Every structure is written in C-alpha cells, then in structure tokens.
Amino acid sequence: MSPQQFNSLLTQLKDSIAEINSAWLVIDDSQLVKTLAEKYNEDNFFLVGVLPSYGTNGSNADSYRNQTTAMLFILEKIDYSDLDQEQFIQVFEETYQVAKAVREKILNLATEGCSGFLRDIFVDSIRIDPEWKKSDCNGWSISFDIG
C-alpha cells in the first residue's frame, strides 16, 4: 500500500462513515499534534492516518513478502474542564462505535476485492487501542498489517 493508496483509503473511509468530518495523513506524532491543535471541537470526528511503515517478512530473499504496517486514529476534540466521568465514558463509547465502523469497512473492502492491497490484510493483526489526551483529543487508534 503506497502513501497515495493509503490516502485514497482515508478518503473512502471518510466518505462512507457519516460521523467522520475530516481525514488527513501525518508522518509522526509531532505532526499529528500540530494538525490537531488547528482543529476545533465542532470539527469532530477526525480520521487521521499515519504514513505506513514498510518491511518484509520471510526466511530468505527467494521467499520474502512485503509487509506494510498502518495506523489510523479516530479522535474527538473535547474540553476537559467540563468533562465528568459519565461524559468521559460517553466520549470513548461514541469514538469506539466509529472505530468499529472503520474496522468493518476495511474488512468489507478486503473481502469485496475492491481494494487490491487490502486483500492481503492480516486480520489477526487488527488492533483497536484507546488514545487519551492526544492534543486535547480522545478516541482510538486502529493498527493493522498487510502482507
């Protein structure tokens, strides 16, 4: 999956999941923090892709496979000063539902054959992990490998 293909995937996910209001690519955490700082609470929900890392797997040069590791963030910007415990849980519930929708869309694209590079996704590599106070945002990260 090239950077351009990954960007196309972000656009496709944004267009197919109504809760996502904006999507963009970053290269690392410092760029993520900078771009999130420019967003407003009203702009929620964000889908942010981190440019993939590329590697190989296999035991020798005759039998290697390319492997791509990708990460997405589903985040909501919130005002922490007004957040009680119930609201805190609600933020994670809402963003989790969006994260699940993203995961399902990725799996659907992989099985439909519409996206050639997703066809080789390692389903057992998909992880959804909580993210807290990332530039005043809470939500989830989704990581997966394609081989």
Salt bridges, closest charged atoms under 4 A:
ASP29 OD1 - LYS134 NZ 2.88
GLU38 OE2 - LYS34 NZ 2.98
GLU104 OE2 - ARG103 NE 3.28
ASP129 OD1 - ARG127 NH2 2.74
